[in-house]
Amino acid sequence: MTTSNSSISPSTLRIGTRKSPLATWQAEHVASLLRSHGFSVELVPITTSGDVLQGSLTQSGGVGLFTKEIQRALLDNRCDIAVHSLKDLPTEPVDGLCLAAVPEREDPSDCLVAREHFHLESLPSNSVVGTGSPRRRAQLLQARPDLKLADIRGNVDTRLKKLANGEFDAIVLALAGLRRLGLEHVVTQRLSWEVMLPAVGQAALGLETRSDDSATIEAIKMLDHPASHLAVFCEREVLRTLKAGCLAPVAVHARCLDNCMDMRSRVYSNDYKQLVVAEHRIVAERTLAMDRSLGESLIAEIMKQLLEKGADSLISDARSSL
């Protein structure tokens, strides 16, 4: 296994990416930013376990299905940068790798795409809504317990075709993905955060590199957006501390504003019938350029609330059923 930082010149960078249209868009977006700063960039397509899996992600364990092969390519020196959807990246660090940059985050909201343009509130009783996410299922059932939820797999285009073919009355997708693919016009309703808190890291990209590759780390440092990076750090730390995993019915959303930072979290039981919530805001005396200590204080308060309310037992039950 090669981890030398001499594999590239400062002007040549190889980006490892999944082959899906959205992953390719994300990698091309990062590549275009790097090219605008004078770097030569090559995309290295990589097939992951999640791309070839036929069954439910939840039943397959889910952790690292879309990331492990790309991380292996980094460690084997077949690429220099991995562009991840941060909602798919496990929170436990990998030896030899580091999350070097998080570009500015897109809107992390979920949205409803429905036939006949129904909103969530107006969907007829027993409508079939497609989603494979326990987090989305839990929150949908909290808002509309009369809906029928069905698992759905495939990239965005495949899911939209299944909806158009009548397999579902509506599906839930990330707004950011539709925007990136130029498909925002299909959105029926942006779901408010009161109804649907996002997944940890949703709508954020993570640029991962070898931790000893100082040339690449320096090259992509200019793409980092400190407020976005701190927000997703806080979300990921809550998930990591809970030992929840990316497919647990957990929602966490952190925001860095002008002079404050807030975070909200919902943790559901495996049957979605029990819910623990936590929220907190910290006001800073100075504009948030944002030092990590502020985020750590926010994490500590959110975890205190969650643990006092028994979130760890809900997570333990959910984890044992996966």
Buried (B, 14 or more C-beta within 10 A) or exposed (E): EEBEBEBBEEEBBBBBBBBBBBBBBBBBBBBEBBEEEEBEBEBBBBEBBBBEBEEEBBEBEBBBBBBBBBBBBBBEBBBBBBBBBBBBBBBEEBEBBBBBBBBEBBEBBBBBBBBEEBEBEEBEEEBBBBBBBBBBBBBBBBEBEEBEBBBBBEBBEEBBEBBEEEBBBBBBBBBBBBBBBEBBEBBBBBBEBEBBBBBBBBBBBBBBBBBEBEBBBEBBEEBBBBBBBBBBBBBBBBBBBBEBBBBBBBBBBBBBEEEEBBBBBBBBBBEBEBBBBBBBEBEBEEEBEBEEEBBEBBBEBBBEBBBEBEBBBBBEEBBEEB
